[in-house]
Amino acid sequence: MKQKILVTGGTGYIGSHTVVELQQAGYEVVIIDNLSNSNIEVLDGIEQITGIRPVFVEGDCTDIATLRKLFENNPGIKGIINFAASKAVGESVQKPLLYYRNNLNTLINLLELMPEFGVKGIVFSSSCTVYGEPDVNPIDETAPIKPATSPYGNTKQISEEIITDYIASGAPIKSIILRYFNPVGAHPSALIGELPLGVPQNLIPYLTQTAAGIRKELTVFGDDYNTPDGSCIRDFIDVVDLAKAHVIAMSRMLDGEDKDSIEIFNLGTGRGLSVLELIESFERSTGVKVPHRIGPRRAGDIEKIWAEPTKANTVLGWTAQVPIDDTMRNAWAWQQHLAEKNK
Ligand code: WQD
């Protein structure tokens, strides 16, 4: 058994896939989640895939007393992966204080407790939103951070600064900041995946629900952008590929003695795909049609962004592997699994 890892937000979308990869790599996992945007049944899926049920604490990371108790009851935690955060861009504009409180208090509490409980490293979930609309694509980690376009994006920028300042002050911890591009797909077992509550805001859950007949049609937000087919371009990264990068990052922090105290990596495929190309990929790989129409642009959307992932490829030894058609098939299998369960 390798070290013990605390995964905050571990029943969420990326968190649950990362718990699976950590357990399969031999790590012992403790999850804390307040279940505000996830379901306790995710633990069953994790157990079915890995044969191990992770320790689960239902609690809120914005409450430092809850976290202190968790560390006291689960001695020997060596690393943290911090997924516990609010993540809907639109909602963050409506409820900025909720976003600042959840995302920043959680991080500050964790950082404060790390030295006290001998936790060596924290992997932080950041986002390509910190780059805003890039001047050039693909975009690498040295690109300038642009003013955030939403409170959500601002919490990611501020969080990166908080970690940087804390480590610069001499705090005895390490951190790896991972800037995700657009995570999509589901575990190939179809036992875990994305579980959006209510009407999905993100492209893939909306697309799979439309393909399943739950939604009438998908609206493509704009086809008059300065891109080859006029729709926006993103770097869609398979969620299992993404999860694997966290395991590598954790091992690098905990086992690599001579590594820098803070490192930042883009996690993307290096390939930009347009919204229309993604719909085509889904239809091609699943044989299922997605009724869609072109609608107006969505406020605040970035026109095109994709990653230069060379740093993660060479320094972490991590490269995105799953072809987009497989990712689409997995997303569809997960949607069908959900439909089966809800019958
Ligand atoms: C993708 C593309 C839409 C829905 C968000 C966050 C970002 C990041 C990933 C995490 C856009 C278009 C969407 C629909 C559409 N990290 N679209 N019809 O906005 O790129 O990034 O998720 O949390 O921080 O902002 O992702 O999936 O919402 O949109 O045409 O019904 O699909 O316009 O071009 P986005 P998304």
Residues whose N, C-alpha, C, O or C-beta is under 5 A from the ligand:
A	BS01	WQD	K87 V89 S127 T129 F181 N182 Q201 N202 L203 I204 Y206 T219 V220 F221 C232 V275 R298 D301
